[in-house]
Amino acid sequence: MDAALLKLLQAVDTPTVCNAIEVAQGKRGFNDFTRGTMQCSAPGEAMVGYARTARIRAVTPPEEAPEVIKARRMAYYKYMAEGPRPGVAVVQDMDGEMAIGAYWGEVNTNIHKAFGLSGALTNGVMRDLGDLPEGFPVVAGSIGPSHGFVHVIDFDQSVEVFGMTVAPGALVHADQHGAVAIPEDVIPQLSDAIAALMRSEKIVFDAVKGKQIDFEGFEAVWAAFEAART
């Protein structure tokens, strides 16, 4: 990824990226974002990277032989250690709303950070809040104390997290608001789209933040705002 674009994406929040995608596409509405309220280990900190995907379960013990589970887990770690950077671990917990296995705790977050990943996105569970490494935010479905019978089912497949489908290699942005998968054709336009978005929003903010405005004044500001967006 272009270094300037990466720095920009690390500095903005996920709603800004969603709005910028609409600016780049020239229309409202797209589907590649999470639905519902998620938990964030580091509010105010964004993760940006190409998705390294996997699926897990934890409610029931694995039925395969221990050596099979161990071999798959090590193959998973090898997969997470490789691939393009920046990277984000995107892990679907197949237990869904019944998820109880805190896969993302102090040990696993430090391992994945050491692999060069910039964060983890999951519909599953995290734990060890306060002991997770700086610079590795986790955006998860819930918080819980135990890892249960957590085990890796597979990896390098498309996954679904809170209604958002993520293919391996998709560019993901996530923070305390949730996550978005940035459409590939938008990436070359994203820097300009974010700049245009910020210019247009500044028109409104300069007129209303910490101030009073009557409706006639607002009409003029809104007209200038809409003209700047088109």
C-alpha positions as CSV (number, residue, x, y, z in Angstrom):
1,M,0.0,0.0,0.0
2,D,1.1,3.5,-0.7
3,A,2.7,4.9,2.5
4,A,0.8,8.2,2.3
5,L,-2.6,6.4,1.9
6,L,-1.8,4.1,4.8
7,K,-0.9,7.0,7.1
8,L,-4.1,8.7,6.1
9,L,-6.3,5.7,6.8
10,Q,-4.7,5.2,10.2
11,A,-5.6,8.8,11.1
12,V,-9.3,8.7,10.2
13,D,-12.2,6.8,11.7
14,T,-14.3,4.1,10.0
15,P,-17.3,6.3,9.4
16,T,-15.1,8.7,7.5
17,V,-13.9,5.8,5.3
18,C,-17.5,4.8,4.7
19,N,-18.4,8.3,3.6
20,A,-15.4,8.6,1.4
21,I,-16.3,5.4,-0.4
22,E,-19.7,7.0,-1.2
23,V,-17.9,10.1,-2.4
24,A,-15.6,8.0,-4.7
25,Q,-18.5,6.0,-6.0
26,G,-20.6,9.1,-6.5
27,K,-23.7,7.6,-4.8
28,R,-25.1,6.7,-1.4
29,G,-25.3,3.1,-0.2
30,F,-23.0,0.1,-0.4
31,N,-23.1,-3.2,1.6
32,D,-19.5,-3.9,2.7
33,F,-19.7,-2.9,6.4
34,T,-20.6,-4.5,9.7
35,R,-24.1,-4.3,11.2
36,G,-24.8,-4.0,15.0
37,T,-22.8,-2.9,17.9
38,M,-19.3,-4.3,18.4
39,Q,-16.8,-4.2,21.3
40,C,-13.5,-2.4,20.9
41,S,-10.4,-3.0,23.0
42,A,-8.9,0.4,22.1
43,P,-11.5,3.1,21.3
44,G,-10.0,5.8,19.1
45,E,-7.5,3.5,17.5
46,A,-8.1,2.2,14.0
47,M,-6.7,-0.9,12.3
48,V,-6.0,-1.0,8.6
49,G,-4.8,-3.9,6.5
50,Y,-5.4,-6.7,4.1
51,A,-7.5,-9.5,5.5
52,R,-6.0,-12.8,6.7
53,T,-9.1,-14.9,7.3
54,A,-10.0,-17.9,9.4
55,R,-12.9,-19.6,11.1
56,I,-13.1,-21.0,14.7
57,R,-15.4,-22.8,17.1
58,A,-15.3,-23.1,20.9
59,V,-18.7,-24.2,22.4
60,T,-18.0,-27.9,21.9
61,P,-14.7,-29.9,21.8
62,P,-13.2,-30.7,18.4
63,E,-14.0,-34.2,17.1
64,E,-10.8,-34.6,15.1
65,A,-7.7,-36.2,16.4
66,P,-5.5,-33.9,18.6
67,E,-2.6,-34.1,16.1
68,V,-4.9,-32.9,13.3
69,I,-6.1,-29.9,15.4
70,K,-2.5,-29.1,16.3
71,A,-1.2,-29.3,12.7
72,R,-4.1,-27.0,11.5
73,R,-3.4,-24.5,14.3
74,M,0.3,-24.3,13.3
75,A,-0.6,-24.0,9.6
76,Y,-3.0,-21.2,10.6
77,Y,-0.2,-19.4,12.4
78,K,2.1,-19.8,9.4
79,Y,-0.6,-18.3,7.2
80,M,-1.1,-15.4,9.6
81,A,2.7,-14.8,9.6
82,E,2.7,-14.5,5.8
83,G,0.9,-12.4,3.2
84,P,0.8,-8.7,2.3
85,R,1.3,-6.1,5.0
86,P,-0.3,-4.2,6.6
87,G,-2.5,-7.1,7.5
88,V,-5.6,-7.6,9.7
89,A,-6.7,-10.9,11.2
90,V,-10.4,-11.4,10.3
91,V,-11.8,-14.4,12.2
92,Q,-15.4,-15.7,12.1
93,D,-16.6,-17.6,15.2
94,M,-19.0,-20.2,13.8
95,D,-20.7,-20.4,17.2
96,G,-22.3,-17.0,16.3
97,E,-24.5,-15.4,19.0
98,M,-23.6,-18.4,21.3
99,A,-19.8,-17.7,21.0
100,I,-18.0,-18.2,24.3
101,G,-14.4,-18.8,23.3
102,A,-12.1,-15.8,24.0
103,Y,-9.7,-16.5,21.2
104,W,-8.3,-13.0,21.4
105,G,-6.5,-12.5,24.7
106,E,-3.0,-11.4,25.9
107,V,-1.2,-14.4,24.3
108,N,-2.8,-14.5,20.9
109,T,-2.8,-10.7,20.4
110,N,0.9,-10.5,21.1
111,I,1.6,-13.4,18.7
112,H,-0.3,-11.8,15.9
113,K,1.2,-8.4,16.5
114,A,4.7,-10.0,16.4
115,F,3.7,-11.4,13.0
116,G,3.2,-7.8,11.8
117,L,-0.6,-7.7,11.8
118,S,-2.2,-4.4,12.9
119,G,-5.3,-5.7,14.6
120,A,-8.1,-8.4,14.8
121,L,-11.7,-8.2,13.7
122,T,-14.1,-10.9,14.9
123,N,-17.7,-11.7,15.7
124,G,-16.3,-13.8,18.6
125,V,-14.9,-13.1,22.0
126,M,-12.0,-11.2,23.5
127,R,-10.5,-11.1,27.0
128,D,-7.6,-9.8,29.0
129,L,-8.6,-6.2,28.6
130,G,-5.9,-4.0,30.0
131,D,-3.2,-6.5,29.1
132,L,-3.5,-6.4,25.3
133,P,-0.6,-4.9,23.4
134,E,-0.6,-1.3,22.3
135,G,-1.0,-0.9,18.6
136,F,-3.1,-4.0,18.2
137,P,-6.8,-3.1,18.6
138,V,-9.4,-5.9,18.7
139,V,-12.9,-5.3,17.5
140,A,-15.0,-8.2,18.7
141,G,-18.6,-9.4,19.2
142,S,-18.3,-9.7,23.0
143,I,-16.1,-10.0,26.0
144,G,-15.7,-13.1,28.1
145,P,-13.4,-14.9,30.6
146,S,-12.6,-18.3,29.0
147,H,-11.3,-19.7,25.7
148,G,-13.7,-22.7,26.0
149,F,-12.8,-25.4,23.5
150,V,-11.6,-22.9,20.9
151,H,-10.0,-24.4,17.8
152,V,-9.3,-23.4,14.2
153,I,-11.7,-24.9,11.6
154,D,-10.1,-23.5,8.5
155,F,-8.4,-20.4,7.1
156,D,-7.9,-18.4,3.9
157,Q,-11.6,-18.6,3.1
158,S,-14.3,-15.9,2.8
159,V,-15.7,-15.2,6.2
160,E,-18.7,-13.2,7.6
161,V,-18.4,-10.8,10.6
162,F,-21.5,-9.0,11.7
163,G,-23.1,-9.1,8.3
164,M,-20.0,-8.2,6.4
165,T,-18.5,-10.7,4.0
166,V,-14.7,-10.5,3.9
167,A,-12.6,-12.3,1.2
168,P,-8.9,-13.0,1.9
169,G,-6.9,-10.0,0.8
170,A,-9.7,-7.5,1.1
171,L,-8.6,-4.1,2.5
172,V,-10.3,-3.7,5.9
173,H,-10.6,-0.6,8.1
174,A,-12.0,-1.0,11.6
175,D,-12.4,0.9,14.8
176,Q,-14.9,1.4,17.7
177,H,-17.7,1.9,15.2
178,G,-17.3,-1.4,13.4
179,A,-15.6,-2.3,10.2
180,V,-15.7,-1.7,6.4
181,A,-14.2,-3.7,3.5
182,I,-13.0,-1.1,1.0
183,P,-14.0,-1.9,-2.6
184,E,-10.9,-2.6,-4.6
185,D,-11.8,-0.2,-7.4
186,V,-12.2,2.6,-4.9
187,I,-8.7,2.3,-3.4
188,P,-6.9,4.5,-6.0
189,Q,-9.4,7.3,-5.4
190,L,-9.6,7.1,-1.7
191,S,-7.1,9.8,-0.7
192,D,-8.8,12.3,-3.0
193,A,-12.2,11.2,-1.8
194,I,-11.3,11.7,1.9
195,A,-9.9,15.1,1.1
196,A,-13.0,16.1,-0.8
197,L,-15.2,14.8,2.1
198,M,-13.3,16.8,4.7
199,R,-13.4,20.0,2.6
200,S,-17.2,19.7,2.2
201,E,-17.8,19.0,5.9
202,K,-15.6,21.9,6.9
203,I,-18.1,24.2,5.3
204,V,-20.8,23.0,7.7
205,F,-18.5,22.8,10.8
206,D,-17.2,26.3,10.3
207,A,-20.7,27.6,10.3
208,V,-22.3,25.7,13.1
209,K,-19.7,24.4,15.6
210,G,-19.9,26.5,18.8
211,K,-22.1,29.0,17.0
212,Q,-25.7,29.9,16.5
213,I,-27.3,30.1,13.0
214,D,-30.7,30.9,11.7
215,F,-32.5,28.9,9.1
216,E,-31.7,31.3,6.3
217,G,-28.0,31.1,7.1
218,F,-28.2,27.4,7.3
219,E,-29.9,27.2,3.9
220,A,-26.9,29.0,2.3
221,V,-24.4,26.8,4.2
222,W,-26.2,23.6,3.2
223,A,-26.3,24.7,-0.5
224,A,-22.6,25.3,-0.4
225,F,-22.1,21.9,1.3
226,E,-24.1,20.1,-1.4
227,A,-22.3,21.9,-4.2
228,A,-19.0,20.9,-2.7
229,R,-20.0,17.2,-2.6
230,T,-20.9,17.0,-6.3
